[in-house]
Amino acid sequence: MTVALVTGTSSGIGLATAAHLARQGQEVWAGVRNPATATDLQAAIEGDRLPIRVIRLDVDDPVSVQLAVDEVHETSGRIDVLVNNAGIGGGGSIEDVPVDWAQSLFETNYFGVVRMVQAVLPRMRQRRSGTIVNVSSIAGRLAIAGHGHYSAVKHALEAMSEALAQEVQRFDIRVAIVEPGVVVTPIFSKARRFADPDSPYFDHVRRLLLLYQKQMPHAAQPADVARVIHEAVTTDAPRLRWLVGDDARLLVAGRQRTSDEEYVAGGREMSEEEYLDELRRRYRFPW
């Protein structure tokens, strides 16, 4: 039986992934910062009698990371699959977001992943087997005004994952980057946004929220991401990147068709309807 460790499982993509992997017959360890408050996870486990073990795991804390990884190995003997999902969202313009908040974003979304990777790799290398899935975002493929720090951390995660994939290839360890577009998860309500209406950059944040609003009726669900993660882990034809959602595919294709100069010019002043027309033209959105 495959042993999988998933981080950030109290809700959203992490919860859906833990549940889906368990339903597919994997032994799942579900990492959460505080098991006592992971009520949705506990309800899913009890309701479907899923083979999921909940474990305390704070990716910001090196001691917590090592203790959790050691506990899984001591109990189950190995970790075959690591799914790095834990993360926080939010942001604003580059000038408006305090540096210490941007640092906290990197601490969890980037360095948290690095801690987990460094903790599991020695035993994976020894066994010459394992899969590491890093949950990124479409923001890891194109930087979006009003969301610059989040895009930056996801770009960093993608770069690290690409390098890591090369480094561990000779040890028969696979790395997969999962890149969802807009997904309906609690991260939207939990995210901290620096969106002062008096800011000279407020228009960019407003446009970003407008894009989310237009995409919500077409958004992917956490279960969609979970299914892609499972496919990335079990496929006989592994690849590095896995897009999730039609909007993710449209955004990547549109960015590839757009020159850097055209892309930057998208920050110009324009009406809401002009902005939406620009999006439809560039990315061929169906709305």
N, C-alpha and C positions, 0 to 999 in steps of 0.2 A: 504494500500500500504506500502510495506517495505521501510524504509528510510535507505540509505547506505551512509556512509562517506568513501571516498577513498583518501589516501594520495599519493602524487607523481604522478599526472595524466597528466603532460605536454607532456609525450611521453611514448613509450614502454608499459610495462605491465600495468602500472597505467591507461594510456589512454584507452587501450583495455578493461580493467576491467570495468572502468566507463561506456564505451559505451555498453558493453555486458549486464551489469546489467540493464542499462536504457532500452535496447531493450527487456529485459525480464520483463519489467513492474515495475521496482523498481524506487523510487525517489532517485536520486543520487546527492550527493554533491561531487564535484571534487576539492580536495585541491591542490593548486599550490603555490609556493613561490611568483611568480610574474604573476598575471593574464594577464598583458599586453603583456608578451612574450610567452604565451601559445597558439601560433598560430595554431598548429596542433589540439589541443583540441577544440579550437573555430571553426575550419573548420569542424571537425567531428560533433559537436553539430548542426551547421547551416546546413550542408549538409544533415543530416538525421533527423533534427528536433527532437533531442533527449531531453528527460526531465532531463537535467543535469544543476545544478546550480554550477557555478564556485565560489570558495571561496579562499581568501588569507589564506595560511596556511604554516608556516615554522616550521617543527617539531623540529628544533634546538632552537626555541625561545618559552619558556614557556608561555609568554604573548600571542603570536600569536596562540598557541595551544588552550588556554582557551577561547580566543575571538571567534575562529572558532567554537569550540564545543558549546559554549553558543549561537552563532548565529543560528546554526542548530536547537538546541532545541527551541529557541524562535520562529523560523519560522515554523518548521515542527512538533514540539512537542516531538520528541524523536529521538534517533539513535538506529536502530535495528541491524545494521551491521557496524562494523568498519573493513576496510581493510587497514592494515599497509603495504604499498608498498614503500614509499619514501626511497631512499637509494643511496649511491654512491659506486663506484667500484674502482678497481685498487689494486696496491700493489707491492710486490717484496719479496726478501728474508728478513728474520727476522733481520739480521744485517744491511742491506742496507736501510731499510725504517726508516725515522726519526720518533722518538717517537711522536712528535706533530702531524704528519700526521696520525699515527695509532690512536691517540686520537680523531682526527676529524672523522675517520671512525666509531669509537664506538659512538661518539656524535650523529651522524645521524642515523646509522643503528641499534643501540641498545637503547641508551637513548632516541632517538626520538620516538621509539616505546613505551617505558615505559611512556613517557609524555602523549602520546595519550591514552594509556590504563588507566592511572590514571585519566585522564580527563573525560573519558566516563563511567567508572565503577560505580561511585556512583548512577547515574540515572538508569543504567542497573540493579544494585542490587535492587534498590527500586521497579522497575517494575518486577523483577525476570524474565528477558528475555533479550536475546541479543546474538550475535555471534561476536567473534573477530577472524579475519584471519590475521596471521602474515606471510608475504612472506619471506621465508628463501631462501635456495639454497641447492643444493647437497653438497656444501662446508660445510654445517652444519652437515653433516653426516660423512664426511671423510676429514681430513686435507691434503692439497696438498702443496708440496714443491714449493716455489716461490709465494705462495698465502697464507702464514701463517696467516697474520693479518686479512685478509678477512675471512678465515676459522674460526679464533678465534671468530670474532664478530658474525658469523652465528651460531657457537656452543653455544655462550652465549645466543643468541636469542632463540635457541631451548630449552636450559635449562630453561630459564625464562618462555617460553610458556608452557613447561611441568608442571612446578610448578604452574603457573597461572591456568592451566586447572583444577588442583586438588582444588585450593583455591576457584574457582568460581562455581564448579560443584553443590554445594548445593543450589546455587541461580538460577539454571537452565540457566546458561550462558555457551555457548560452545566456545571452543578455537580450531582453526584449524591451523596447520603449513603446508604451501604449499612449496614444495621443487623442483623447476625446475632444470633441467640440463642446458645444453647450450641453450640459447634463443637468437634469433637475435633481439637485441634491441640497442638503442643508447648508452647504458651504456658502450659498448666496445670502442666507439669513445671518450666518455667523461672521461673514467677512466684514472687515473694518474698511470703510471707504472714507477717504479724505476728499470731500466734495463740497467745498465752501462755495456757495453761489456767487460770492464776491471775488472769487479767484479769477485771474485772467485766463486760466486754463479750464474753467468749469465746462466750457462747451465740449471739450474732448471727453470728459467724464459723462456728460449728458448723452453724447453720441454713443458711447460705449453701452450705456444702459438702454438706449433705444435699440441698439443691435440685439442685445439680450432679449428685450421685449419682443422684437420681431421673430426671433428664433425660438422662443419658448414653445409655441405650438408645434414646432418641428423637432424639439430637443430630444436627445437620447435619454434613456432612463439608466439608472445605476446597473440594472440587470443586463443591459446591452453591453456595458463596459465589462461586466463580469464574464459574459460569454466570450468576448474577445480575449480577455486575459486567459481563460481556460484554453482557448484555441492556441494562443501563443505558447502556452506551456506544453501542450500535448501534440502539436502538429508534427508531421513527418517532414515538413518543408519549412523549417524555421527561417525567419527573417528578422531584421533589426527593428523596423518600425511598423506599428499597427495603428492605423487611423480608426476612430470610432465616430460614426455619425456622418450623414450626408453633408452637413455644414462643414465638417472638418475637411472632407475631400474637396468641396467647392472652394474653401478658403486657401488650401495649399495650391490647388491648380490655378486659382486667380492670382495668387502672389507670384507664381512662377511666370505667368504671362505679363506681369507688370514690372516695368523698369524701376530701379531705386528712385529715380527722379520723379516718376509718376506717383510712386507710393508716398513719397514725402509730400508731394503737392496735395495729397488728400487731406492734409491738415489745414488747408486754406479755409477762410470763412465762407460758409454757404448755408442756405436755408435747410430746414429739416428735410423737406422733400428733395432738394438737390442732393443732400447727403445720401438719402435712401436710393435715389436714382443712380448715384455713383456706385453704391454697393451692388445694386442689381446688375449694372453694366460690367463691373469688374469681376464679380464672383458668380454671376448668373444664378443668384438666389431665385427661388420660385415665387416668392411673395412680392 
